[in-house]
Amino acid sequence: MTTPSRAPDGPAHHVSDDPAAWGRSVRGHLPLPVLGEWTPSLHRTHLVDLLDREAEPRLPDLVPIRYSRMAGSLSAFYRGTPAVMAADLAGMPGTGLTVQLSGDAHLSNFGLFASPERRLVFDLDDFDETLPGPFEWDVKRLAASLTVAAHDNDIPTETAAAIATEAARSYRTHMSELAASTELAVWYEHIAADDLLQELGNSLQRERLHDTLDKARQTDSGKAIEKLTELDPDGTPRFLHAPPLIEPVDEQDRTVVDHVFDAYCTSLPSAQARLLERFRIVDAARKVVGIGSVGTRCYVLLLQGRAAGELLLLQAKEAEPSVLAPHVDVTVPHEGRRVVEGQRLLQAVGDIFLGWSTGPTGRPFYWRQLLDMKGSASVQGMSGSLMRKYAGLCGRALARGHARSGNRVAVAAYLGHDTSFDQAISTFALAYTQQTRNDYNIFAQAINDGRLPTAPS
């Protein structure tokens, strides 16, 4: 289990008899307007050196694909460099108000997925970097991702600022509401996707959301299986051979996969482990995923029900140390377990097959279903008004996750009831977008100079 021994900065993290007073006192240590400041450190690690360091433990033949995907846009580059921002945030004054962080709360790491009751919910959906840390790191990561996306969409700076402001305002006001709620009410809080339709006054926006929900309901593992597999001569589905993006494992590796799968099953609650006993592994393959994760070891498993014959698609993804790890004082016995426990703490509802295991060479993995009624907003080309609504939704979901794990009363008291926090976060987001543009230019030049290799993605 991951446990913080001390807040990363500011006053020692402790249980206070008056958490509201504690939160207000933090303003003396870190006034709200200071959150809006951004000046790069004189000791900032060179971008290319940091990328080289990240590439060392990864599969070398996949690293060029990672750089190609990052080069696609400013938003893609931002998504692929959470370690850069983690180091930047750690070099700034912090509140010391610790929550379980997503660690990479950019706007594309929120989305729709199915609850165990088969209802669509909206929430955070990526936890590779989760660790305890100061709440503002996630808020700043989210806000800057919005202004970066606004830049890609040619949205005016004034509108981009309003979008980031809305994310912070929504986070602040929802945290205040949760601070006044009971413990169980906070734990049960969730964002049902169908409820969002009632909140949209614009008929065009309702229609767009309705289409997104319908698409998510239809995007299940069956669709992924159709896309990733083909039938062999005896009619059994097998993964396609499409290197380097997807490559079936050989017989020797298959034995390893079976062993790791058995270890994964022991991490599950007994009911889910019993359920998986009713399936057998049909095939396994290595698969390239995401942008920042490209180069890590990721496998997909195709399982078939022994009685009914239905197909189940699972993903086993290597869990590297969080990008936050060098900057916080925590103990992590197992990186896969870190991801799983962080996800269970932050998400209102979760995948019943979420678990972890250790590979044959000691590499940690976490497991989940692949594409179980998942959907996400298409941010590319999104209007400023719609981005603003989406920003508010992300801010609300983030506040709910933080309230489950941190001292929500102290955080709410620190944030206060005026717009000082909102404006500070917006100011930071705009400044960090310019920093991201500068870093992207360095990245592009390193590609042009041949220092960073690329390959078709």
C-alpha positions in Angstrom: 0.0 0.0 0.0 1.2 3.5 -0.8 1.3 5.7 2.3 2.6 9.3 2.6 4.9 10.1 5.6 4.7 13.8 5.1 3.2 16.4 2.8 5.6 17.3 0.0 5.8 20.9 1.1 4.4 23.3 3.7 3.1 22.4 7.1 3.3 18.8 8.3 0.3 16.7 7.2 -1.6 15.8 10.3 -5.1 15.2 11.6 -6.3 18.6 12.9 -9.0 19.1 15.5 -10.2 22.1 13.3 -9.4 21.2 9.6 -11.1 24.4 8.4 -8.7 26.5 10.5 -5.8 24.4 9.2 -6.9 25.1 5.6 -7.2 28.8 6.2 -3.8 28.9 8.0 -2.1 27.4 4.9 -3.0 30.7 3.0 -0.5 32.4 5.2 2.2 30.0 4.0 0.9 30.0 0.4 -1.5 32.9 -0.6 -3.9 31.9 -3.4 -2.4 34.4 -5.9 1.0 32.7 -5.6 -0.5 29.6 -7.3 -0.7 31.6 -10.5 3.0 32.2 -10.7 5.3 30.3 -13.1 9.0 30.8 -13.6 11.1 27.9 -14.8 13.9 26.8 -12.4 17.5 27.7 -13.4 18.2 24.0 -12.7 15.5 22.7 -14.9 16.5 19.4 -16.6 16.9 19.7 -20.3 13.9 18.2 -22.1 15.9 15.8 -24.3 17.9 14.5 -21.3 14.7 13.8 -19.4 13.2 11.9 -22.4 16.4 9.9 -22.8 16.2 8.9 -19.1 12.6 7.8 -19.5 13.5 5.7 -22.6 16.1 3.6 -20.8 13.9 0.9 -19.3 11.5 0.8 -22.3 11.4 -1.4 -25.4 13.9 0.4 -27.7 12.0 -0.5 -30.9 8.9 1.3 -29.7 10.4 4.5 -28.4 10.5 6.1 -31.9 6.8 5.5 -32.2 6.3 7.4 -28.9 8.1 10.4 -30.2 6.2 10.3 -33.5 2.9 10.3 -31.6 4.1 13.2 -29.3 5.0 15.2 -32.4 1.4 15.2 -33.7 0.3 18.3 -31.9 1.0 20.5 -28.9 -1.7 18.5 -26.9 -0.1 15.2 -27.9 3.3 16.5 -26.7 1.8 17.7 -23.4 0.2 14.3 -22.9 3.5 12.6 -23.4 5.5 14.7 -21.0 3.9 14.4 -17.5 7.4 13.9 -16.0 8.4 17.4 -17.2 5.5 19.0 -15.5 5.8 16.9 -12.3 9.4 18.2 -11.9 8.2 21.8 -12.6 5.4 21.6 -10.0 7.7 20.0 -7.4 10.0 23.0 -7.7 7.3 25.4 -6.8 5.9 26.3 -3.3 3.2 23.8 -2.3 0.2 23.8 0.0 1.0 20.6 1.8 -2.7 19.7 1.6 -2.3 16.1 0.5 -4.8 14.0 -1.5 -4.4 10.9 -3.7 -3.4 12.5 -7.0 -4.1 11.2 -10.5 -0.7 12.5 -11.3 -1.6 13.1 -14.9 -5.0 14.8 -14.8 -5.0 16.2 -18.3 -8.4 16.6 -20.1 -8.0 13.4 -22.1 -7.7 11.3 -19.0 -11.3 11.9 -18.1 -14.1 10.0 -19.9 -17.0 7.6 -19.9 -17.0 4.0 -18.8 -19.3 1.4 -17.6 -20.0 0.8 -13.9 -20.5 -2.8 -12.6 -24.2 -2.1 -12.9 -23.7 -1.4 -16.7 -24.5 2.3 -16.4 -22.3 4.9 -18.0 -20.4 7.3 -15.6 -18.0 10.1 -16.2 -14.8 10.2 -14.2 -11.0 10.0 -14.2 -9.9 7.0 -16.2 -6.1 6.9 -16.1 -4.0 6.2 -13.0 -0.5 5.3 -14.2 1.0 8.1 -12.2 -1.2 8.1 -9.1 0.5 8.9 -5.8 -0.3 11.1 -2.8 0.7 14.7 -3.2 -0.6 18.4 -2.9 -4.0 18.7 -4.5 -3.0 21.7 -6.7 -0.7 19.7 -8.8 -3.7 17.8 -10.4 -5.7 21.1 -10.8 -2.8 22.8 -12.6 -2.2 19.8 -14.8 -5.9 19.8 -15.8 -6.1 23.6 -16.4 -2.9 23.7 -18.5 -4.2 20.8 -20.6 -7.3 22.9 -21.4 -5.4 26.0 -22.4 -3.0 23.8 -24.5 -6.0 22.2 -26.3 -7.5 25.7 -26.8 -4.3 26.8 -28.4 -4.5 23.7 -30.8 -8.1 24.7 -31.6 -7.2 28.3 -32.4 -9.3 29.6 -29.5 -8.5 33.2 -28.5 -6.4 33.6 -25.3 -9.2 35.4 -23.5 -11.6 32.4 -24.1 -8.8 29.9 -23.2 -8.4 31.8 -19.9 -12.1 31.5 -19.2 -12.0 27.8 -19.9 -9.2 27.2 -17.3 -11.1 29.5 -14.9 -14.2 27.4 -15.2 -12.2 24.2 -14.4 -10.9 25.8 -11.2 -14.2 27.3 -10.3 -16.0 24.0 -10.7 -13.3 22.2 -8.6 -13.5 24.9 -5.8 -17.3 25.0 -5.6 -17.8 21.3 -5.7 -15.1 20.8 -3.0 -17.0 23.2 -0.9 -20.2 21.2 -1.4 -18.4 18.0 -0.5 -16.9 19.6 2.6 -20.4 20.0 3.9 -21.4 16.4 3.0 -21.3 13.3 5.1 -18.5 10.7 4.7 -20.8 8.2 3.0 -22.3 10.8 0.7 -18.9 11.7 -0.5 -18.0 8.1 -1.1 -21.2 7.4 -3.0 -21.0 10.6 -5.1 -20.6 9.9 -8.8 -21.4 11.6 -12.1 -24.0 9.6 -14.1 -23.6 10.2 -17.8 -27.4 10.3 -18.5 -27.8 13.1 -15.8 -25.5 15.3 -17.8 -28.1 15.6 -20.6 -30.4 17.4 -18.2 -27.7 20.0 -17.4 -27.2 21.1 -21.0 -29.6 23.8 -22.0 -28.3 24.1 -25.6 -30.1 21.5 -27.8 -27.1 21.1 -30.1 -24.9 20.3 -27.1 -27.4 17.8 -25.8 -27.5 16.1 -29.2 -23.7 15.9 -29.4 -23.6 14.4 -25.9 -26.3 12.0 -26.7 -24.3 10.8 -29.7 -21.2 10.4 -27.5 -23.1 8.3 -25.0 -24.6 6.1 -27.7 -21.1 5.6 -29.2 -19.7 4.7 -25.8 -22.4 2.1 -25.2 -21.5 0.5 -28.5 -17.7 0.6 -27.9 -17.3 -2.6 -25.9 -14.7 -5.3 -25.9 -16.7 -7.0 -28.8 -15.7 -4.1 -31.1 -12.1 -4.3 -30.0 -12.1 -8.1 -30.6 -13.4 -7.5 -34.1 -10.6 -5.0 -34.8 -7.7 -6.8 -33.2 -8.4 -10.5 -34.1 -9.1 -12.8 -37.0 -10.4 -16.4 -37.2 -7.9 -19.2 -37.6 -8.8 -22.2 -39.9 -10.7 -24.0 -37.1 -12.7 -20.8 -36.3 -10.9 -19.8 -33.1 -10.2 -16.0 -32.9 -6.5 -15.1 -32.8 -4.8 -11.7 -32.5 -3.7 -10.1 -35.7 0.0 -10.0 -36.5 0.6 -6.3 -37.2 4.1 -5.4 -35.9 5.2 -3.4 -34.2 1.7 -2.2 -33.0 0.4 -5.7 -32.1 2.4 -8.9 -32.1 1.1 -12.3 -30.8 3.3 -13.9 -28.2 5.2 -17.1 -29.1 4.8 -20.4 -27.2 7.6 -19.7 -24.8 6.1 -16.3 -23.8 2.7 -17.9 -23.7 3.8 -20.1 -20.8 5.0 -16.9 -19.0 1.7 -15.2 -19.7 -0.2 -18.1 -18.1 1.9 -17.9 -15.0 1.5 -14.2 -14.7 -2.2 -14.5 -15.2 -2.5 -17.0 -12.4 -0.6 -14.5 -10.1 -3.0 -11.7 -11.2 -6.0 -13.8 -10.2 -4.7 -14.0 -6.7 -4.9 -10.2 -6.4 -8.7 -10.2 -7.2 -11.5 -10.5 -4.7 -12.6 -14.2 -4.4 -15.8 -13.6 -6.3 -14.0 -12.2 -9.4 -11.3 -14.8 -9.2 -14.1 -17.5 -9.2 -15.6 -15.8 -12.3 -12.3 -15.9 -14.2 -12.0 -19.6 -13.5 -14.9 -20.0 -15.9 -12.7 -18.6 -18.7 -9.6 -20.0 -20.5 -6.9 -18.0 -22.3 -7.3 -18.3 -26.1 -4.5 -16.0 -27.2 -2.1 -13.3 -26.0 -0.3 -10.4 -27.8 2.0 -7.5 -27.1 0.2 -4.2 -28.0 1.3 -0.6 -28.3 -0.9 1.8 -26.3 -1.3 5.5 -25.7 1.3 8.3 -26.2 3.3 8.7 -23.0 3.1 4.9 -22.3 4.5 3.8 -25.6 7.6 1.6 -25.0 6.3 0.1 -21.8 5.4 -3.5 -21.9 1.7 -4.0 -22.5 -0.1 -7.2 -23.3 -3.7 -8.1 -24.3 -5.3 -11.4 -23.5 -8.2 -13.0 -25.2 -10.3 -15.3 -23.0 -13.2 -17.5 -23.8 -15.9 -18.7 -21.5 -15.7 -22.5 -20.9 -19.5 -23.0 -20.9 -21.2 -20.1 -22.7 -18.2 -19.4 -25.0 -18.4 -15.6 -24.7 -15.1 -13.7 -25.2 -13.4 -11.4 -22.7 -10.5 -9.0 -23.5 -8.1 -8.1 -20.7 -5.1 -5.8 -20.7 -1.9 -6.3 -18.6 0.2 -3.1 -18.6 3.6 -2.6 -17.1 3.5 -0.2 -14.1 6.6 2.0 -14.1 7.3 4.2 -11.1 5.1 7.3 -11.1 6.6 10.5 -12.5 5.7 12.0 -9.1 7.9 9.5 -7.2 11.1 11.6 -7.2 9.2 14.5 -5.7 7.2 13.0 -2.9 8.0 11.0 0.2 6.1 7.8 -0.2 6.7 4.0 0.0 5.6 1.9 -2.9 6.1 -1.9 -2.4 4.5 -2.8 -5.8 3.9 -0.4 -8.7 1.0 -2.4 -10.1 -0.7 -2.4 -6.7 0.0 1.4 -6.4 -2.0 2.0 -9.6 -4.9 -0.3 -8.6 -5.3 1.1 -5.1 -5.0 4.6 -6.3 -7.7 4.0 -8.9 -10.0 2.4 -6.4 -9.6 5.4 -4.1 -10.1 8.1 -6.8 -12.8 6.5 -9.0 -16.5 6.4 -7.8 -17.0 3.0 -9.5 -14.4 0.7 -11.1 -13.6 -2.3 -13.2 -14.4 -5.5 -11.5 -11.3 -7.1 -13.1 -8.8 -4.5 -11.8 -5.8 -6.3 -10.3 -2.0 -6.6 -10.3 0.8 -9.1 -10.7 4.6 -9.4 -11.1 6.2 -10.6 -14.3 8.9 -13.3 -14.5 11.7 -10.7 -14.5 10.2 -8.8 -11.6 8.4 -6.2 -13.6 5.1 -5.1 -12.0 1.9 -5.1 -14.0 -1.7 -4.0 -13.5 -4.7 -5.6 -15.2 -8.1 -4.4 -16.4 -10.7 -4.9 -19.0 -10.0 -3.4 -22.4 -12.6 -1.0 -23.9 -15.6 -1.9 -21.7 -18.2 0.7 -22.8 -15.6 3.5 -23.0 -16.0 6.9 -24.5 -14.3 10.3 -24.5 -15.0 13.8 -25.7 -13.5 14.7 -29.1 -11.6 17.8 -28.0 -10.1 18.5 -31.4 -12.2 21.2 -33.0 -14.4 21.7 -29.9 -15.8 25.2 -29.6 -14.8 27.5 -26.8 -18.3 27.3 -25.2 -18.3 23.5 -25.2 -14.8 23.3 -23.9 -15.8 25.5 -21.0 -18.6 23.1 -20.1 -16.3 20.2 -20.4 -13.7 21.9 -18.2 -16.3 22.4 -15.5 -17.2 18.7 -15.7 -13.6 17.6 -15.3 -13.1 20.0 -12.4 -16.1 18.5 -10.7 -14.9 14.9 -11.2 -11.4 15.8 -9.9 -12.8 17.4 -6.8 -14.9 14.3 -6.0 -11.8 12.1 -6.4 -9.7 14.3 -4.1 -12.5 14.6 -1.5 -12.5 10.8 -1.1 -8.8 10.7 -0.2 -7.8 14.0 1.3 -9.0 16.4 4.0 -11.8 18.0 2.0 -12.7 20.4 4.7 -9.1 21.8 4.9 -8.9 22.0 1.1 -12.2 23.8 0.8 -11.2 26.2 3.5 -8.0 27.0 1.7 -9.8 27.6 -1.5 -12.3 30.0 0.0 -15.5 31.4 -1.6 -14.2 34.1 -3.9 -12.6 33.7 -7.3 -8.9 34.2 -6.2 -8.1 30.5 -6.7 -9.9 30.4 -10.1 -8.0 33.4 -11.4 -4.6 32.1 -10.1 -5.1 28.7 -11.8 -6.1 30.3 -15.1 -3.0 32.6 -15.0 -0.8 29.7 -14.3 -2.3 27.6 -17.1 -1.7 30.3 -19.7 1.9 30.8 -18.6 2.5 27.1 -18.6 1.0 26.7 -22.1 3.7 29.1 -23.3 6.3 27.0 -21.5 4.9 23.9 -23.3 5.2 25.7 -26.6 8.8 26.4 -25.9 9.5 22.8 -24.9 7.7 21.5 -28.0 10.0 23.7 -30.2 13.0 22.1 -28.5 11.5 18.7 -29.0 10.8 19.3 -32.7 14.3 20.6 -33.2 15.8 17.5 -31.5 13.8 15.3 -34.0 15.0 17.4 -36.9 18.6 17.0 -35.7 18.2 13.3 -35.4 18.8 13.2 -31.7 15.3 11.8 -31.1 14.4 9.0 -33.5 10.9 8.7 -34.9 9.0 5.9 -36.7 5.5 5.5 -38.2 2.9 5.2 -35.5 
